[in-house]
Amino acid sequence: MTTIPMPYQVTRVRDETADTVSLTLTPAGPATLAPFLPGQFAMVYAFGVGEIPVSVSRIDGHELVHTVRSVGAVSAALCALRPGAQVTLRGPFGTGWDLNRAVGQDVLVVAGGIGLAPLRPVVLAALAAPHAYGRLNLLAGARTPEDLLYARQIGAWTAAHGPPHCAVTVDRPSPGWRGHVGVVTTLLGGARFAPENTTAYVCGPEVMIRATARDLLQHGLPAHRIRVSLERNMRCATGHCGHCQLGGVLVCRDGPVIGWDRAESLLSVREL
């Protein structure tokens, strides 16, 4: 982990949706951050505006991709960057998805909205080592078809690899939409996995995480094999500001990825 900001250059900007972009970042000098694990995040600084935590959405050596949705001053500034611009990064911070626990098991990835971004490295890692894992399922939900991240890539994964079971649903269909309509948990019935031999990775809005975990428990998955990301609670990366505290856990420091066997009680504490 590096707490000293290091300069990175924007080498590519890809518009994912009307308000979301993917920034490809490469070191602007000889110094680089330590290698990232899927699920970890960096503190990304937009010059003159501020710094926010952003999970990696792709890792390729020292090249990192961060998918950012414009929801505030800093994220808007990052979304406005163009190739050649510079940012600074600190990290890597936080816990990873821990794919080692899924070796030899079916992998179930359930994403809601921007939650697909930190889960994309899980899918890419499983595709890169097909003999290490069992069946791969990707279930993704979005508000509308236009809000779906990586739509073309999801189609390519399905067409090129076949074994991944990819299913998408939206809350509000646009004219011409012929896919599923409804919450992402409605897709579980069509997924192909053995509950007694599956590790699930879940990220999205908190209400979606709760509903997905509940349904996975009903399908027979034990709580400790349901891995969830509480990254929406992150703020300073080190837990010093206290904004990420849930019970006795500081999400920036002790998360964002933890098992549902711990996360359920933590989220319940906040409701009290």
MARDREN-172384 format. One record per residue (C-alpha): residue in three letters; residue number from 1; x, y, z. Coordinates in steps of 0.05 Angstrom, whole numbers, plus 5000, padded with zeros to 4 digits. Layout:
<rs>
{type ALA; seq NUM; xx X; yy Y; zz Z}
...
</rs>
This chain:
<rs>
{type MET; seq 1; xx 5000; yy 5000; zz 5000}
{type THR; seq 2; xx 5026; yy 5069; zz 4981}
{type THR; seq 3; xx 4999; yy 5129; zz 5018}
{type ILE; seq 4; xx 5041; yy 5179; zz 4977}
{type PRO; seq 5; xx 5003; yy 5202; zz 4915}
{type MET; seq 6; xx 5035; yy 5177; zz 4850}
{type PRO; seq 7; xx 5022; yy 5208; zz 4782}
{type TYR; seq 8; xx 4984; yy 5168; zz 4731}
{type GLN; seq 9; xx 4966; yy 5188; zz 4660}
{type VAL; seq 10; xx 4899; yy 5178; zz 4627}
{type THR; seq 11; xx 4914; yy 5138; zz 4564}
{type ARG; seq 12; xx 4843; yy 5120; zz 4544}
{type VAL; seq 13; xx 4773; yy 5144; zz 4560}
{type ARG; seq 14; xx 4714; yy 5099; zz 4544}
{type ASP; seq 15; xx 4642; yy 5124; zz 4552}
{type GLU; seq 16; xx 4603; yy 5068; zz 4584}
{type THR; seq 17; xx 4536; yy 5103; zz 4594}
{type ALA; seq 18; xx 4512; yy 5175; zz 4592}
{type ASP; seq 19; xx 4542; yy 5189; zz 4660}
{type THR; seq 20; xx 4596; yy 5135; zz 4668}
{type VAL; seq 21; xx 4665; yy 5129; zz 4638}
{type SER; seq 22; xx 4723; yy 5080; zz 4643}
{type LEU; seq 23; xx 4791; yy 5112; zz 4651}
{type THR; seq 24; xx 4853; yy 5072; zz 4632}
{type LEU; seq 25; xx 4911; yy 5097; zz 4674}
{type THR; seq 26; xx 4985; yy 5082; zz 4667}
{type PRO; seq 27; xx 5043; yy 5106; zz 4711}
{type ALA; seq 28; xx 5068; yy 5174; zz 4689}
{type GLY; seq 29; xx 5138; yy 5159; zz 4716}
{type PRO; seq 30; xx 5182; yy 5102; zz 4738}
{type ALA; seq 31; xx 5147; yy 5094; zz 4805}
{type THR; seq 32; xx 5086; yy 5050; zz 4807}
{type LEU; seq 33; xx 5036; yy 5027; zz 4858}
{type ALA; seq 34; xx 5039; yy 4957; zz 4886}
{type PRO; seq 35; xx 4997; yy 4906; zz 4847}
{type PHE; seq 36; xx 4922; yy 4909; zz 4858}
{type LEU; seq 37; xx 4877; yy 4850; zz 4873}
{type PRO; seq 38; xx 4806; yy 4846; zz 4846}
{type GLY; seq 39; xx 4761; yy 4882; zz 4896}
{type GLN; seq 40; xx 4814; yy 4931; zz 4921}
{type PHE; seq 41; xx 4809; yy 5006; zz 4909}
{type ALA; seq 42; xx 4852; yy 5067; zz 4898}
{type MET; seq 43; xx 4844; yy 5138; zz 4922}
{type VAL; seq 44; xx 4839; yy 5177; zz 4857}
{type TYR; seq 45; xx 4855; yy 5252; zz 4859}
{type ALA; seq 46; xx 4829; yy 5301; zz 4807}
{type PHE; seq 47; xx 4875; yy 5362; zz 4809}
{type GLY; seq 48; xx 4844; yy 5422; zz 4841}
{type VAL; seq 49; xx 4779; yy 5386; zz 4859}
{type GLY; seq 50; xx 4791; yy 5329; zz 4908}
{type GLU; seq 51; xx 4800; yy 5255; zz 4919}
{type ILE; seq 52; xx 4752; yy 5196; zz 4921}
{type PRO; seq 53; xx 4758; yy 5120; zz 4930}
{type VAL; seq 54; xx 4747; yy 5081; zz 4865}
{type SER; seq 55; xx 4752; yy 5005; zz 4858}
{type VAL; seq 56; xx 4792; yy 4978; zz 4800}
{type SER; seq 57; xx 4749; yy 4951; zz 4743}
{type ARG; seq 58; xx 4807; yy 4920; zz 4705}
{type ILE; seq 59; xx 4879; yy 4903; zz 4722}
{type ASP; seq 60; xx 4932; yy 4893; zz 4668}
{type GLY; seq 61; xx 5001; yy 4894; zz 4699}
{type HIS; seq 62; xx 5014; yy 4966; zz 4720}
{type GLU; seq 63; xx 4957; yy 4991; zz 4676}
{type LEU; seq 64; xx 4893; yy 5002; zz 4715}
{type VAL; seq 65; xx 4822; yy 5017; zz 4693}
{type HIS; seq 66; xx 4773; yy 5054; zz 4738}
{type THR; seq 67; xx 4700; yy 5060; zz 4719}
{type VAL; seq 68; xx 4671; yy 5124; zz 4748}
{type ARG; seq 69; xx 4600; yy 5149; zz 4751}
{type SER; seq 70; xx 4589; yy 5224; zz 4754}
{type VAL; seq 71; xx 4552; yy 5235; zz 4820}
{type GLY; seq 72; xx 4592; yy 5292; zz 4853}
{type ALA; seq 73; xx 4645; yy 5345; zz 4841}
{type VAL; seq 74; xx 4705; yy 5298; zz 4841}
{type SER; seq 75; xx 4673; yy 5242; zz 4800}
{type ALA; seq 76; xx 4647; yy 5294; zz 4750}
{type ALA; seq 77; xx 4717; yy 5322; zz 4743}
{type LEU; seq 78; xx 4745; yy 5252; zz 4731}
{type CYS; seq 79; xx 4691; yy 5236; zz 4680}
{type ALA; seq 80; xx 4710; yy 5300; zz 4642}
{type LEU; seq 81; xx 4784; yy 5279; zz 4634}
{type ARG; seq 82; xx 4812; yy 5264; zz 4566}
{type PRO; seq 83; xx 4873; yy 5224; zz 4543}
{type GLY; seq 84; xx 4937; yy 5258; zz 4564}
{type ALA; seq 85; xx 4909; yy 5286; zz 4629}
{type GLN; seq 86; xx 4939; yy 5266; zz 4695}
{type VAL; seq 87; xx 4912; yy 5244; zz 4762}
{type THR; seq 88; xx 4946; yy 5217; zz 4824}
{type LEU; seq 89; xx 4932; yy 5150; zz 4856}
{type ARG; seq 90; xx 4944; yy 5122; zz 4925}
{type GLY; seq 91; xx 4936; yy 5049; zz 4942}
{type PRO; seq 92; xx 4920; yy 4993; zz 4936}
{type PHE; seq 93; xx 4871; yy 4996; zz 4995}
{type GLY; seq 94; xx 4822; yy 4947; zz 5024}
{type THR; seq 95; xx 4807; yy 4873; zz 5020}
{type GLY; seq 96; xx 4799; yy 4836; zz 4954}
{type TRP; seq 97; xx 4747; yy 4788; zz 4929}
{type ASP; seq 98; xx 4793; yy 4730; zz 4947}
{type LEU; seq 99; xx 4784; yy 4685; zz 4887}
{type ASN; seq 100; xx 4827; yy 4632; zz 4918}
{type ARG; seq 101; xx 4767; yy 4610; zz 4960}
{type ALA; seq 102; xx 4729; yy 4595; zz 4896}
{type VAL; seq 103; xx 4781; yy 4549; zz 4864}
{type GLY; seq 104; xx 4747; yy 4485; zz 4843}
{type GLN; seq 105; xx 4678; yy 4515; zz 4855}
{type ASP; seq 106; xx 4623; yy 4546; zz 4814}
{type VAL; seq 107; xx 4629; yy 4622; zz 4812}
{type LEU; seq 108; xx 4566; yy 4665; zz 4816}
{type VAL; seq 109; xx 4574; yy 4740; zz 4804}
{type VAL; seq 110; xx 4513; yy 4783; zz 4819}
{type ALA; seq 111; xx 4518; yy 4858; zz 4803}
{type GLY; seq 112; xx 4471; yy 4917; zz 4808}
{type GLY; seq 113; xx 4485; yy 4982; zz 4770}
{type ILE; seq 114; xx 4555; yy 5009; zz 4779}
{type GLY; seq 115; xx 4569; yy 4948; zz 4823}
{type LEU; seq 116; xx 4588; yy 4910; zz 4760}
{type ALA; seq 117; xx 4652; yy 4952; zz 4756}
{type PRO; seq 118; xx 4689; yy 4923; zz 4816}
{type LEU; seq 119; xx 4663; yy 4854; zz 4798}
{type ARG; seq 120; xx 4690; yy 4855; zz 4727}
{type PRO; seq 121; xx 4760; yy 4833; zz 4749}
{type VAL; seq 122; xx 4727; yy 4771; zz 4781}
{type VAL; seq 123; xx 4695; yy 4752; zz 4714}
{type LEU; seq 124; xx 4760; yy 4766; zz 4676}
{type ALA; seq 125; xx 4801; yy 4725; zz 4724}
{type ALA; seq 126; xx 4753; yy 4666; zz 4720}
{type LEU; seq 127; xx 4753; yy 4669; zz 4644}
{type ALA; seq 128; xx 4829; yy 4671; zz 4643}
{type ALA; seq 129; xx 4834; yy 4607; zz 4684}
{type PRO; seq 130; xx 4774; yy 4565; zz 4663}
{type HIS; seq 131; xx 4804; yy 4500; zz 4690}
{type ALA; seq 132; xx 4811; yy 4529; zz 4760}
{type TYR; seq 133; xx 4737; yy 4541; zz 4770}
{type GLY; seq 134; xx 4671; yy 4507; zz 4757}
{type ARG; seq 135; xx 4613; yy 4541; zz 4721}
{type LEU; seq 136; xx 4614; yy 4616; zz 4716}
{type ASN; seq 137; xx 4550; yy 4656; zz 4722}
{type LEU; seq 138; xx 4543; yy 4731; zz 4713}
{type LEU; seq 139; xx 4476; yy 4762; zz 4732}
{type ALA; seq 140; xx 4472; yy 4838; zz 4722}
{type GLY; seq 141; xx 4417; yy 4888; zz 4735}
{type ALA; seq 142; xx 4410; yy 4960; zz 4713}
{type ARG; seq 143; xx 4357; yy 5015; zz 4717}
{type THR; seq 144; xx 4348; yy 5017; zz 4641}
{type PRO; seq 145; xx 4382; yy 4983; zz 4582}
{type GLU; seq 146; xx 4421; yy 5048; zz 4571}
{type ASP; seq 147; xx 4449; yy 5044; zz 4642}
{type LEU; seq 148; xx 4479; yy 4974; zz 4633}
{type LEU; seq 149; xx 4555; yy 4974; zz 4640}
{type TYR; seq 150; xx 4599; yy 4935; zz 4591}
{type ALA; seq 151; xx 4539; yy 4914; zz 4549}
{type ARG; seq 152; xx 4582; yy 4896; zz 4488}
{type GLN; seq 153; xx 4633; yy 4859; zz 4531}
{type ILE; seq 154; xx 4579; yy 4817; zz 4564}
{type GLY; seq 155; xx 4554; yy 4798; zz 4495}
{type ALA; seq 156; xx 4625; yy 4780; zz 4474}
{type TRP; seq 157; xx 4637; yy 4738; zz 4536}
{type THR; seq 158; xx 4574; yy 4697; zz 4521}
{type ALA; seq 159; xx 4589; yy 4690; zz 4447}
{type ALA; seq 160; xx 4663; yy 4673; zz 4453}
{type HIS; seq 161; xx 4664; yy 4628; zz 4514}
{type GLY; seq 162; xx 4595; yy 4596; zz 4517}
{type PRO; seq 163; xx 4604; yy 4567; zz 4587}
{type PRO; seq 164; xx 4592; yy 4633; zz 4623}
{type HIS; seq 165; xx 4518; yy 4640; zz 4637}
{type CYS; seq 166; xx 4506; yy 4714; zz 4628}
{type ALA; seq 167; xx 4438; yy 4744; zz 4642}
{type VAL; seq 168; xx 4416; yy 4816; zz 4645}
{type THR; seq 169; xx 4353; yy 4849; zz 4672}
{type VAL; seq 170; xx 4329; yy 4921; zz 4676}
{type ASP; seq 171; xx 4280; yy 4957; zz 4721}
{type ARG; seq 172; xx 4250; yy 5001; zz 4666}
{type PRO; seq 173; xx 4253; yy 4974; zz 4595}
{type SER; seq 174; xx 4263; yy 5020; zz 4536}
{type PRO; seq 175; xx 4224; yy 5012; zz 4471}
{type GLY; seq 176; xx 4249; yy 4950; zz 4435}
{type TRP; seq 177; xx 4279; yy 4917; zz 4497}
{type ARG; seq 178; xx 4267; yy 4842; zz 4493}
{type GLY; seq 179; xx 4305; yy 4820; zz 4554}
{type HIS; seq 180; xx 4286; yy 4808; zz 4626}
{type VAL; seq 181; xx 4250; yy 4860; zz 4667}
{type GLY; seq 182; xx 4253; yy 4861; zz 4743}
{type VAL; seq 183; xx 4303; yy 4858; zz 4800}
{type VAL; seq 184; xx 4368; yy 4819; zz 4791}
{type THR; seq 185; xx 4348; yy 4764; zz 4839}
{type THR; seq 186; xx 4296; yy 4741; zz 4789}
{type LEU; seq 187; xx 4354; yy 4715; zz 4747}
{type LEU; seq 188; xx 4377; yy 4665; zz 4799}
{type GLY; seq 189; xx 4328; yy 4613; zz 4775}
{type GLY; seq 190; xx 4363; yy 4609; zz 4707}
{type ALA; seq 191; xx 4434; yy 4606; zz 4734}
{type ARG; seq 192; xx 4473; yy 4541; zz 4733}
{type PHE; seq 193; xx 4508; yy 4528; zz 4799}
{type ALA; seq 194; xx 4511; yy 4477; zz 4855}
{type PRO; seq 195; xx 4495; yy 4513; zz 4920}
{type GLU; seq 196; xx 4538; yy 4466; zz 4961}
{type ASN; seq 197; xx 4598; yy 4481; zz 4917}
{type THR; seq 198; xx 4591; yy 4554; zz 4898}
{type THR; seq 199; xx 4623; yy 4620; zz 4919}
{type ALA; seq 200; xx 4581; yy 4682; zz 4904}
{type TYR; seq 201; xx 4607; yy 4753; zz 4895}
{type VAL; seq 202; xx 4556; yy 4809; zz 4902}
{type CYS; seq 203; xx 4561; yy 4884; zz 4893}
{type GLY; seq 204; xx 4509; yy 4939; zz 4883}
{type PRO; seq 205; xx 4460; yy 4982; zz 4922}
{type GLU; seq 206; xx 4451; yy 4959; zz 4994}
{type VAL; seq 207; xx 4379; yy 4938; zz 4984}
{type MET; seq 208; xx 4401; yy 4895; zz 4925}
{type ILE; seq 209; xx 4457; yy 4863; zz 4966}
{type ARG; seq 210; xx 4408; yy 4846; zz 5022}
{type ALA; seq 211; xx 4357; yy 4816; zz 4975}
{type THR; seq 212; xx 4410; yy 4776; zz 4937}
{type ALA; seq 213; xx 4441; yy 4749; zz 5001}
{type ARG; seq 214; xx 4373; yy 4729; zz 5028}
{type ASP; seq 215; xx 4356; yy 4691; zz 4964}
{type LEU; seq 216; xx 4424; yy 4657; zz 4961}
{type LEU; seq 217; xx 4415; yy 4633; zz 5032}
{type GLN; seq 218; xx 4348; yy 4604; zz 5012}
{type HIS; seq 219; xx 4382; yy 4569; zz 4953}
{type GLY; seq 220; xx 4429; yy 4535; zz 5003}
{type LEU; seq 221; xx 4492; yy 4577; zz 5000}
{type PRO; seq 222; xx 4525; yy 4586; zz 5069}
{type ALA; seq 223; xx 4533; yy 4658; zz 5090}
{type HIS; seq 224; xx 4609; yy 4656; zz 5092}
{type ARG; seq 225; xx 4611; yy 4638; zz 5018}
{type ILE; seq 226; xx 4571; yy 4699; zz 4998}
{type ARG; seq 227; xx 4622; yy 4754; zz 4990}
{type VAL; seq 228; xx 4595; yy 4825; zz 4987}
{type SER; seq 229; xx 4626; yy 4893; zz 4977}
{type LEU; seq 230; xx 4606; yy 4951; zz 5023}
{type GLU; seq 231; xx 4647; yy 5000; zz 4983}
{type ARG; seq 232; xx 4592; yy 5053; zz 4981}
{type ASN; seq 233; xx 4610; yy 5067; zz 5054}
{type MET; seq 234; xx 4683; yy 5084; zz 5038}
{type ARG; seq 235; xx 4711; yy 5154; zz 5047}
{type CYS; seq 236; xx 4784; yy 5164; zz 5067}
{type ALA; seq 237; xx 4814; yy 5095; zz 5053}
{type THR; seq 238; xx 4847; yy 5087; zz 5121}
{type GLY; seq 239; xx 4787; yy 5090; zz 5168}
{type HIS; seq 240; xx 4812; yy 5153; zz 5204}
{type CYS; seq 241; xx 4752; yy 5197; zz 5188}
{type GLY; seq 242; xx 4703; yy 5147; zz 5216}
{type HIS; seq 243; xx 4650; yy 5157; zz 5162}
{type CYS; seq 244; xx 4656; yy 5084; zz 5141}
{type GLN; seq 245; xx 4645; yy 5054; zz 5210}
{type LEU; seq 246; xx 4593; yy 4999; zz 5216}
{type GLY; seq 247; xx 4592; yy 4971; zz 5285}
{type GLY; seq 248; xx 4663; yy 4951; zz 5302}
{type VAL; seq 249; xx 4685; yy 4950; zz 5229}
{type LEU; seq 250; xx 4717; yy 5006; zz 5190}
{type VAL; seq 251; xx 4699; yy 4990; zz 5118}
{type CYS; seq 252; xx 4758; yy 5027; zz 5087}
{type ARG; seq 253; xx 4807; yy 4989; zz 5131}
{type ASP; seq 254; xx 4773; yy 4922; zz 5143}
{type GLY; seq 255; xx 4734; yy 4917; zz 5078}
{type PRO; seq 256; xx 4703; yy 4933; zz 5031}
{type VAL; seq 257; xx 4696; yy 4859; zz 5015}
{type ILE; seq 258; xx 4672; yy 4815; zz 5072}
{type GLY; seq 259; xx 4629; yy 4753; zz 5080}
{type TRP; seq 260; xx 4554; yy 4759; zz 5090}
{type ASP; seq 261; xx 4563; yy 4722; zz 5156}
{type ARG; seq 262; xx 4594; yy 4788; zz 5182}
{type ALA; seq 263; xx 4560; yy 4838; zz 5136}
{type GLU; seq 264; xx 4489; yy 4822; zz 5155}
{type SER; seq 265; xx 4498; yy 4841; zz 5228}
{type LEU; seq 266; xx 4538; yy 4903; zz 5210}
{type LEU; seq 267; xx 4484; yy 4930; zz 5165}
{type SER; seq 268; xx 4431; yy 4914; zz 5217}
{type VAL; seq 269; xx 4470; yy 4955; zz 5269}
{type ARG; seq 270; xx 4464; yy 5017; zz 5225}
{type GLU; seq 271; xx 4388; yy 5010; zz 5223}
{type LEU; seq 272; xx 4383; yy 5013; zz 5300}
</rs>
